[in-house]
Every structure is written in structure tokens, then in C-alpha cells.
Amino acid sequence: RDRSPSRGLGDVYKRQEYIKKNILMTAQDFSREYNVICVLKDARTITSIPYGKTYVNTSGNHGMATAGSGDVLTGIIAGFLAGGLTPEEAAVFGVYVHGLSGDAMVEKTGYYSLMAEDILDGIKEVLK
């Protein structure tokens, strides 16, 4: 693979298009190649465990495509890790709770007004 930064912007768009069309396979390939848990965000977030299961999360909504949403997801996963869950459990459960939090809060804010801070506030609603 050519990983040089000199590739053109057109290549970036082609790769994005390819990833969107092959999101499940892309997550699986990445997690196996680098031996990491891969969380690939899209309309349905994919969590792939190297040489293990691949999960498709159906919670969440398009209002969550907002600045900082991924940072909130990372914090949720890190919190579950700190709480003693295994990396696989933390990633899968974190993605699910993140989506549920967004779903809970979009009822209050609407899709276009949802912000990352709202998703963070939604965790309290979800984990009561």
C-alpha cells in the first residue's frame, strides 16, 4: 500500500467511497491487519474485533454527525475500560450506549440542534 502523503485529494474521496460501500469488510480487514479493535462510525457503527466477532450497532441517529461526537464515544469507551470491562466489551457497549444517548437526547433537541454535549448528558438518561 502506498501510504505517502503526496496522494491527491481525489484519492481520498475514492477511498471514502470505497469504505462506505465496503464498511463491514473494511473494519474487519483493518482490525486484523493492525491487531486492534476497530470502531468505524457511520449511519450504523461497526465494531470489529481482530479474529473475532464484528458487531453492527443500530442505535443512534443522523443528528449525531456533529463535532465532538467521536470524542464523546472515545470517553465512554475509556470510562468502561477504567471500570473494568474488557476492551471488546467496552468498545461494543460504549458504541451502544453512545447511540442510545443520542437517541434519548434528540427527542429533546431535534436532529439539527443535537450537540456532542447533549450526547454526553444523555448518558445519565440511558444508564439510570
KOLKE-481880 format. One record per residue: residue number from 1; x, y, z of N, C-alpha, C, O, CB in turn. Coordinates in Angstrom, 2 decimals. Glycine has a CB too. Layout:
N
NUM, X, Y, Z, X, Y, Z, X, Y, Z, X, Y, Z, X, Y, Z .
...
***
This chain:
128
1, 0.82, -1.19, 0.00, 0.00, 0.00, 0.00, 0.85, 1.25, 0.00, 1.88, 1.33, 0.68, -0.93, 0.00, 1.19 .
2, 0.42, 2.21, -0.77, 1.09, 3.50, -0.79, 0.46, 4.38, 0.28, -0.69, 4.80, 0.13, 1.00, 4.16, -2.19 .
3, 1.19, 4.66, 1.34, 0.66, 5.49, 2.43, 1.31, 6.87, 2.43, 1.29, 7.56, 3.45, 0.90, 4.80, 3.78 .
4, 1.86, 7.27, 1.32, 2.55, 8.55, 1.27, 1.55, 9.70, 1.29, 0.45, 9.58, 0.74, 3.43, 8.64, 0.02 .
5, 1.92, 10.82, 1.91, 1.01, 11.95, 1.99, 0.87, 12.69, 0.66, 0.07, 13.62, 0.56, 1.48, 12.92, 3.05 .
6, 1.63, 12.29, -0.35, 1.61, 13.00, -1.62, 0.44, 12.62, -2.51, 0.26, 13.22, -3.57, 2.89, 12.75, -2.35 .
7, -0.37, 11.64, -2.10, -1.51, 11.26, -2.92, -2.49, 12.41, -2.98, -2.61, 13.18, -2.02, -2.20, 10.00, -2.37 .
8, -3.20, 12.55, -4.10, -4.11, 13.66, -4.30, -5.41, 13.54, -3.54, -5.75, 12.47, -3.03, -4.40, 13.81, -5.75 .
9, -6.14, 14.65, -3.47, -7.42, 14.70, -2.77, -8.44, 13.77, -3.44, -9.31, 13.22, -2.76, -7.95, 16.13, -2.74 .
10, -8.33, 13.59, -4.74, -9.23, 12.67, -5.45, -9.12, 11.26, -4.90, -10.11, 10.55, -4.82, -8.92, 12.68, -6.94 .
11, -7.91, 10.86, -4.52, -7.71, 9.54, -3.94, -8.42, 9.41, -2.60, -8.95, 8.35, -2.27, -6.22, 9.25, -3.76 .
12, -8.44, 10.49, -1.83, -9.12, 10.47, -0.54, -10.61, 10.21, -0.75, -11.21, 9.40, -0.05, -8.90, 11.80, 0.22 .
13, -11.20, 10.91, -1.71, -12.63, 10.73, -1.97, -12.93, 9.34, -2.49, -13.97, 8.77, -2.16, -13.13, 11.77, -2.97 .
14, -12.05, 8.78, -3.29, -12.23, 7.41, -3.78, -12.17, 6.41, -2.63, -12.95, 5.46, -2.58, -11.16, 7.06, -4.84 .
15, -11.24, 6.64, -1.70, -11.12, 5.75, -0.54, -12.36, 5.86, 0.34, -12.87, 4.85, 0.82, -9.85, 6.08, 0.28 .
16, -12.86, 7.07, 0.55, -14.07, 7.25, 1.35, -15.24, 6.53, 0.72, -16.03, 5.88, 1.41, -14.39, 8.74, 1.52 .
17, -15.36, 6.64, -0.58, -16.44, 5.97, -1.31, -16.32, 4.46, -1.15, -17.31, 3.77, -0.90, -16.40, 6.36, -2.81 .
18, -15.10, 3.95, -1.28, -14.86, 2.52, -1.14, -15.22, 2.06, 0.28, -15.88, 1.03, 0.45, -13.39, 2.18, -1.46 .
19, -14.78, 2.82, 1.28, -15.06, 2.44, 2.67, -16.55, 2.40, 2.92, -17.05, 1.45, 3.53, -14.38, 3.42, 3.65 .
20, -17.29, 3.41, 2.46, -18.74, 3.44, 2.66, -19.42, 2.24, 2.01, -20.36, 1.68, 2.57, -19.32, 4.75, 2.11 .
21, -18.96, 1.86, 0.84, -19.57, 0.73, 0.13, -19.17, -0.61, 0.75, -19.88, -1.60, 0.59, -19.17, 0.75, -1.34 .
22, -18.04, -0.65, 1.44, -17.50, -1.90, 1.99, -17.17, -1.74, 3.47, -16.12, -2.19, 3.93, -16.24, -2.33, 1.20 .
23, -18.05, -1.11, 4.21, -17.74, -0.72, 5.59, -17.46, -1.93, 6.49, -16.54, -1.88, 7.31, -18.88, 0.08, 6.17 .
24, -18.22, -2.98, 6.36, -18.03, -4.16, 7.20, -16.67, -4.80, 6.92, -15.90, -5.07, 7.84, -19.16, -5.18, 6.97 .
25, -16.39, -5.03, 5.66, -15.12, -5.66, 5.27, -13.93, -4.76, 5.61, -12.88, -5.25, 6.03, -15.13, -5.97, 3.76 .
26, -14.09, -3.45, 5.45, -13.02, -2.52, 5.77, -12.66, -2.58, 7.25, -11.49, -2.65, 7.61, -13.41, -1.09, 5.39 .
27, -13.68, -2.57, 8.11, -13.44, -2.66, 9.55, -12.77, -3.98, 9.91, -11.83, -4.00, 10.71, -14.76, -2.50, 10.33 .
28, -13.24, -5.06, 9.34, -12.66, -6.38, 9.63, -11.21, -6.45, 9.17, -10.34, -6.91, 9.91, -13.48, -7.49, 8.96 .
29, -10.95, -6.00, 7.96, -9.59, -6.03, 7.43, -8.64, -5.18, 8.28, -7.53, -5.59, 8.58, -9.57, -5.54, 5.98 .
30, -9.10, -3.98, 8.65, -8.26, -3.08, 9.45, -7.95, -3.69, 10.81, -6.80, -3.67, 11.25, -8.95, -1.73, 9.63 .
31, -8.97, -4.23, 11.47, -8.73, -4.79, 12.81, -7.78, -5.98, 12.75, -6.97, -6.18, 13.66, -10.06, -5.21, 13.45 .
32, -7.87, -6.77, 11.71, -6.98, -7.93, 11.59, -5.56, -7.51, 11.20, -4.58, -8.03, 11.74, -7.52, -8.93, 10.56 .
33, -5.46, -6.57, 10.26, -4.14, -6.15, 9.80, -3.33, -5.50, 10.93, -2.12, -5.72, 11.03, -4.27, -5.19, 8.62 .
34, -3.98, -4.70, 11.75, -3.27, -3.97, 12.79, -3.47, -4.57, 14.20, -2.95, -4.04, 15.18, -3.71, -2.53, 12.79 .
35, -4.22, -5.66, 14.27, -4.50, -6.35, 15.53, -5.06, -5.40, 16.60, -4.58, -5.34, 17.73, -3.22, -7.02, 16.06 .
36, -6.08, -4.66, 16.19, -6.75, -3.69, 17.07, -8.25, -3.86, 16.96, -8.76, -4.46, 16.00, -6.33, -2.24, 16.71 .
37, -8.96, -3.33, 17.94, -10.41, -3.24, 17.85, -10.71, -2.00, 17.02, -10.24, -0.91, 17.35, -11.10, -3.19, 19.27 .
38, -11.47, -2.16, 15.98, -11.79, -1.06, 15.07, -13.25, -0.64, 15.26, -14.16, -1.45, 15.12, -11.53, -1.47, 13.58 .
39, -13.45, 0.63, 15.57, -14.80, 1.21, 15.64, -14.89, 2.17, 14.47, -14.21, 3.20, 14.44, -15.08, 1.93, 17.03 .
40, -15.73, 1.84, 13.52, -15.87, 2.63, 12.30, -17.26, 3.25, 12.28, -18.26, 2.57, 12.07, -15.63, 1.75, 11.03 .
41, -17.30, 4.57, 12.50, -18.57, 5.29, 12.62, -19.18, 5.57, 11.26, -18.50, 5.98, 10.32, -18.37, 6.59, 13.39 .
42, -20.47, 5.34, 11.18, -21.26, 5.68, 10.00, -22.72, 5.68, 10.46, -22.98, 5.76, 11.66, -21.02, 4.65, 8.81 .
43, -23.66, 5.60, 9.54, -25.07, 5.52, 9.94, -25.28, 4.35, 10.89, -26.07, 4.44, 11.82, -25.99, 5.37, 8.69 .
44, -24.59, 3.28, 10.66, -24.55, 2.13, 11.56, -23.09, 1.92, 11.91, -22.28, 1.64, 11.02, -25.20, 0.83, 10.91 .
45, -22.75, 2.04, 13.17, -21.35, 1.93, 13.58, -20.93, 0.47, 13.64, -21.63, -0.38, 14.21, -21.12, 2.61, 14.93 .
46, -19.79, 0.20, 13.06, -19.23, -1.16, 13.02, -18.13, -1.26, 14.07, -17.26, -0.39, 14.15, -18.68, -1.51, 11.59 .
47, -18.16, -2.32, 14.86, -17.08, -2.61, 15.81, -16.54, -3.99, 15.45, -17.24, -4.99, 15.54, -17.58, -2.56, 17.31 .
48, -15.28, -4.02, 15.05, -14.66, -5.26, 14.61, -13.55, -5.66, 15.57, -12.68, -4.85, 15.92, -14.11, -5.13, 13.18 .
49, -13.59, -6.91, 16.00, -12.61, -7.47, 16.90, -11.66, -8.33, 16.05, -12.12, -9.17, 15.28, -13.29, -8.32, 18.06 .
50, -10.33, -8.12, 16.18, -9.42, -8.89, 15.32, -9.60, -10.40, 15.55, -9.51, -10.88, 16.68, -7.96, -8.49, 15.59 .
51, -9.84, -11.11, 14.49, -10.02, -12.57, 14.53, -11.13, -12.98, 15.48, -11.08, -14.04, 16.10, -8.73, -13.25, 14.93 .
52, -12.13, -12.12, 15.59, -13.29, -12.40, 16.43, -14.55, -11.92, 15.74, -14.65, -11.93, 14.52, -13.13, -11.73, 17.81 .
53, -15.50, -11.50, 16.53, -16.79, -11.07, 16.01, -16.73, -9.66, 15.47, -15.84, -8.87, 15.80, -17.84, -11.17, 17.09 .
54, -17.71, -9.35, 14.63, -17.92, -8.00, 14.15, -19.35, -7.63, 14.51, -20.28, -8.38, 14.24, -17.66, -7.87, 12.61 .
55, -19.51, -6.46, 15.12, -20.81, -6.01, 15.60, -21.30, -4.83, 14.76, -20.52, -3.96, 14.38, -20.74, -5.62, 17.10 .
56, -22.61, -4.82, 14.49, -23.24, -3.70, 13.79, -24.21, -3.06, 14.77, -25.19, -3.68, 15.18, -23.97, -4.18, 12.46 .
57, -23.94, -1.82, 15.15, -24.79, -1.12, 16.10, -25.91, -0.38, 15.37, -25.67, 0.32, 14.39, -23.95, -0.14, 16.94 .
58, -27.12, -0.56, 15.86, -28.27, 0.09, 15.21, -28.84, 1.24, 16.03, -29.80, 1.88, 15.61, -29.36, -0.93, 14.96 .
59, -28.25, 1.53, 17.21, -28.72, 2.70, 17.95, -28.03, 3.94, 17.38, -27.00, 3.84, 16.71, -28.42, 2.55, 19.49 .
60, -28.61, 5.09, 17.65, -28.04, 6.34, 17.16, -28.87, 6.92, 16.03, -29.83, 6.30, 15.57, -26.61, 6.12, 16.69 .
61, -28.50, 8.11, 15.59, -29.27, 8.82, 14.57, -28.37, 9.81, 13.84, -27.24, 10.07, 14.27, -30.49, 9.55, 15.19 .
62, -28.87, 10.37, 12.74, -28.05, 11.25, 11.92, -27.73, 12.59, 12.59, -26.82, 13.29, 12.15, -28.74, 11.51, 10.61 .
63, -28.45, 12.95, 13.64, -28.12, 14.16, 14.38, -26.79, 14.06, 15.10, -26.21, 15.07, 15.49, -29.21, 14.46, 15.36 .
64, -26.30, 12.85, 15.27, -25.05, 12.62, 15.99, -23.81, 12.89, 15.12, -22.68, 12.81, 15.61, -25.00, 11.20, 16.50 .
65, -24.02, 13.20, 13.86, -22.91, 13.55, 12.98, -22.53, 15.01, 13.24, -22.77, 15.89, 12.41, -23.29, 13.33, 11.46 .
66, -21.96, 15.23, 14.40, -21.64, 16.59, 14.85, -20.26, 16.61, 15.48, -19.77, 15.60, 15.97, -22.71, 17.10, 15.85 .
67, -19.65, 17.77, 15.46, -18.30, 17.92, 16.01, -18.26, 17.47, 17.47, -19.10, 17.88, 18.27, -17.82, 19.37, 15.89 .
68, -17.30, 16.64, 17.79, -17.10, 16.20, 19.17, -17.80, 14.90, 19.52, -17.54, 14.33, 20.58, -17.56, 17.24, 20.08 .
69, -18.67, 14.43, 18.64, -19.40, 13.19, 18.92, -18.44, 12.00, 19.07, -18.63, 11.15, 19.95, -20.41, 12.90, 17.81 .
70, -17.43, 11.94, 18.24, -16.44, 10.87, 18.34, -15.62, 10.96, 19.60, -15.21, 9.94, 20.17, -15.52, 10.89, 17.14 .
71, -15.37, 12.19, 20.06, -14.65, 12.37, 21.32, -15.48, 11.84, 22.49, -14.95, 11.23, 23.41, -14.30, 13.86, 21.54 .
72, -16.79, 12.09, 22.44, -17.67, 11.57, 23.49, -17.65, 10.04, 23.46, -17.57, 9.40, 24.51, -19.13, 12.09, 23.30 .
73, -17.71, 9.46, 22.27, -17.65, 8.00, 22.15, -16.36, 7.46, 22.74, -16.37, 6.48, 23.48, -17.78, 7.58, 20.68 .
74, -15.25, 8.09, 22.43, -13.96, 7.66, 22.97, -13.96, 7.72, 24.50, -13.44, 6.82, 25.15, -12.83, 8.53, 22.41 .
75, -14.53, 8.79, 25.06, -14.61, 8.93, 26.50, -15.47, 7.86, 27.15, -15.14, 7.35, 28.22, -15.14, 10.28, 26.86 .
76, -16.57, 7.52, 26.49, -17.44, 6.46, 27.02, -16.69, 5.13, 27.05, -16.72, 4.42, 28.05, -18.73, 6.34, 26.16 .
77, -16.03, 4.81, 25.95, -15.27, 3.56, 25.88, -14.16, 3.55, 26.93, -13.97, 2.55, 27.63, -14.66, 3.37, 24.45 .
78, -13.44, 4.66, 27.06, -12.36, 4.74, 28.05, -12.91, 4.58, 29.47, -12.29, 3.94, 30.32, -11.61, 6.09, 27.92 .
79, -14.07, 5.17, 29.72, -14.68, 5.03, 31.04, -15.04, 3.59, 31.36, -14.85, 3.13, 32.49, -15.91, 5.89, 31.12 .
80, -15.57, 2.89, 30.37, -15.90, 1.48, 30.60, -14.65, 0.64, 30.80, -14.65, -0.30, 31.59, -16.71, 0.93, 29.42 .
81, -13.58, 0.98, 30.09, -12.30, 0.28, 30.31, -11.80, 0.52, 31.73, -11.38, -0.41, 32.42, -11.24, 0.75, 29.29 .
82, -11.86, 1.78, 32.16, -11.41, 2.12, 33.51, -12.27, 1.44, 34.57, -11.82, 1.17, 35.68, -11.44, 3.64, 33.72 .
83, -13.53, 1.16, 34.21, -14.44, 0.49, 35.13, -14.27, -1.02, 35.18, -14.96, -1.70, 35.94, -15.84, 0.81, 34.76 .
84, -13.36, -1.55, 34.36, -13.05, -2.97, 34.44, -13.58, -3.84, 33.32, -13.36, -5.05, 33.34, -13.56, -3.48, 35.68 .
85, -14.26, -3.26, 32.34, -14.71, -4.08, 31.21, -13.51, -4.46, 30.35, -12.50, -3.75, 30.34, -15.77, -3.34, 30.36 .
86, -13.61, -5.55, 29.64, -12.57, -5.92, 28.68, -12.62, -4.93, 27.53, -13.64, -4.27, 27.34, -12.76, -7.39, 28.17 .
87, -11.53, -4.80, 26.75, -11.56, -3.89, 25.61, -12.72, -4.18, 24.64, -13.35, -3.26, 24.13, -10.25, -3.96, 24.86 .
88, -12.98, -5.46, 24.38, -14.09, -5.81, 23.48, -15.42, -5.36, 24.07, -16.23, -4.75, 23.38, -14.11, -7.32, 23.21 .
89, -15.65, -5.66, 25.34, -16.90, -5.27, 25.99, -17.05, -3.75, 26.02, -18.12, -3.22, 25.73, -16.96, -5.82, 27.43 .
90, -15.97, -3.05, 26.35, -16.01, -1.59, 26.43, -16.33, -0.96, 25.08, -17.12, -0.02, 25.00, -14.68, -1.05, 26.95 .
91, -15.73, -1.48, 24.01, -15.98, -0.93, 22.68, -17.42, -1.18, 22.25, -18.10, -0.25, 21.81, -15.02, -1.55, 21.65 .
92, -17.89, -2.41, 22.38, -19.24, -2.75, 21.93, -20.30, -2.04, 22.78, -21.24, -1.45, 22.24, -19.46, -4.27, 21.98 .
93, -20.15, -2.10, 24.08, -21.11, -1.46, 24.98, -21.04, 0.06, 24.85, -22.06, 0.74, 24.89, -20.85, -1.89, 26.44 .
94, -19.82, 0.59, 24.70, -19.65, 2.03, 24.54, -20.34, 2.57, 23.30, -21.00, 3.61, 23.36, -18.19, 2.38, 24.48 .
95, -20.19, 1.88, 22.20, -20.86, 2.28, 20.96, -22.38, 2.26, 21.14, -23.08, 3.16, 20.69, -20.45, 1.35, 19.80 .
96, -22.87, 1.22, 21.79, -24.31, 1.08, 22.01, -24.85, 2.20, 22.91, -25.87, 2.82, 22.59, -24.63, -0.29, 22.62 .
97, -24.19, 2.45, 24.03, -24.62, 3.50, 24.97, -24.53, 4.87, 24.29, -25.41, 5.71, 24.49, -23.75, 3.48, 26.26 .
98, -23.50, 5.09, 23.51, -23.34, 6.35, 22.76, -24.56, 6.57, 21.86, -25.13, 7.66, 21.83, -22.03, 6.33, 21.92 .
99, -24.94, 5.54, 21.12, -26.10, 5.65, 20.24, -27.39, 5.86, 20.99, -28.21, 6.70, 20.61, -26.21, 4.41, 19.40 .
100, -27.58, 5.11, 22.08, -28.79, 5.29, 22.89, -28.86, 6.69, 23.48, -29.93, 7.28, 23.57, -28.83, 4.24, 24.01 .
101, -27.71, 7.23, 23.89, -27.66, 8.58, 24.44, -28.09, 9.60, 23.39, -28.85, 10.53, 23.68, -26.25, 8.91, 24.96 .
102, -27.60, 9.43, 22.19, -28.00, 10.32, 21.10, -29.48, 10.21, 20.80, -30.14, 11.21, 20.55, -27.21, 10.03, 19.86 .
103, -30.00, 9.00, 20.83, -31.44, 8.79, 20.59, -32.28, 9.44, 21.68, -33.32, 10.05, 21.39, -31.76, 7.28, 20.51 .
104, -31.83, 9.32, 22.93, -32.58, 9.92, 24.04, -32.60, 11.43, 23.93, -33.62, 12.07, 24.18, -31.98, 9.49, 25.38 .
105, -31.48, 12.01, 23.56, -31.37, 13.47, 23.56, -31.98, 14.12, 22.32, -32.38, 15.28, 22.37, -29.94, 13.87, 23.68 .
106, -32.04, 13.40, 21.23, -32.61, 14.01, 20.02, -34.10, 14.29, 20.21, -34.66, 15.15, 19.53, -32.40, 13.08, 18.80 .
107, -34.72, 13.57, 21.14, -36.12, 13.84, 21.47, -36.27, 15.23, 22.07, -37.31, 15.88, 21.92, -36.67, 12.77, 22.44 .
108, -35.24, 15.69, 22.77, -35.28, 16.99, 23.43, -34.77, 18.12, 22.55, -35.27, 19.25, 22.62, -34.47, 16.94, 24.70 .
109, -33.77, 17.83, 21.72, -33.10, 18.89, 20.96, -33.51, 18.96, 19.50, -33.44, 20.02, 18.88, -31.62, 18.70, 21.04 .
110, -33.94, 17.84, 18.94, -34.14, 17.74, 17.50, -32.84, 17.34, 16.83, -31.77, 17.46, 17.43, -34.67, 19.08, 16.92 .
111, -32.93, 16.87, 15.59, -31.75, 16.36, 14.88, -30.73, 17.45, 14.59, -29.53, 17.22, 14.71, -32.18, 15.70, 13.59 .
112, -31.19, 18.63, 14.20, -30.27, 19.67, 13.75, -29.63, 20.44, 14.89, -28.64, 21.14, 14.67, -30.98, 20.62, 12.84 .
113, -30.17, 20.34, 16.08, -29.62, 21.07, 17.22, -28.80, 20.19, 18.15, -28.21, 20.69, 19.11, -30.73, 21.72, 17.99 .
114, -28.75, 18.90, 17.89, -28.02, 17.97, 18.76, -26.53, 18.29, 18.71, -25.93, 18.43, 17.64, -28.27, 16.50, 18.33 .
115, -25.94, 18.41, 19.90, -24.50, 18.68, 20.01, -23.85, 17.57, 20.83, -24.53, 16.82, 21.54, -24.24, 20.08, 20.65 .
116, -22.53, 17.48, 20.74, -21.80, 16.45, 21.47, -22.10, 16.52, 22.97, -22.22, 15.49, 23.62, -20.30, 16.59, 21.23 .
117, -22.21, 17.72, 23.51, -22.50, 17.89, 24.93, -23.85, 17.26, 25.29, -24.01, 16.72, 26.39, -22.50, 19.38, 25.31 .
118, -24.81, 17.32, 24.36, -26.11, 16.70, 24.60, -25.98, 15.19, 24.70, -26.63, 14.55, 25.54, -27.10, 17.08, 23.48 .
119, -25.15, 14.61, 23.85, -24.93, 13.16, 23.88, -24.33, 12.77, 25.23, -24.71, 11.76, 25.83, -24.00, 12.71, 22.71 .
120, -23.39, 13.58, 25.69, -22.78, 13.34, 27.00, -23.86, 13.39, 28.10, -23.88, 12.53, 28.99, -21.68, 14.40, 27.27 .
121, -24.73, 14.38, 28.03, -25.82, 14.48, 29.02, -26.77, 13.28, 28.93, -27.35, 12.87, 29.94, -26.61, 15.79, 28.81 .
122, -26.92, 12.73, 27.74, -27.82, 11.60, 27.53, -27.38, 10.33, 28.23, -28.20, 9.44, 28.47, -27.94, 11.33, 26.08 .
123, -26.10, 10.23, 28.56, -25.61, 9.04, 29.24, -26.35, 8.84, 30.56, -26.67, 7.72, 30.94, -24.09, 9.13, 29.49 .
124, -26.62, 9.94, 31.26, -27.36, 9.86, 32.52, -28.75, 9.28, 32.31, -29.25, 8.52, 33.14, -27.46, 11.25, 33.17 .
125, -29.37, 9.65, 31.20, -30.71, 9.13, 30.88, -30.65, 7.62, 30.61, -31.52, 6.87, 31.06, -31.29, 9.87, 29.64 .
126, -29.65, 7.21, 29.90, -29.53, 5.83, 29.44, -29.11, 4.88, 30.57, -29.58, 3.74, 30.63, -28.54, 5.74, 28.29 .
127, -28.25, 5.33, 31.44, -27.69, 4.44, 32.47, -28.36, 4.60, 33.83, -27.77, 4.27, 34.85, -26.20, 4.71, 32.62 .
128, -29.59, 5.09, 33.86, -30.32, 5.24, 35.13, -30.45, 3.91, 35.83, -31.03, 3.84, 36.92, -31.70, 5.85, 34.90 .
***
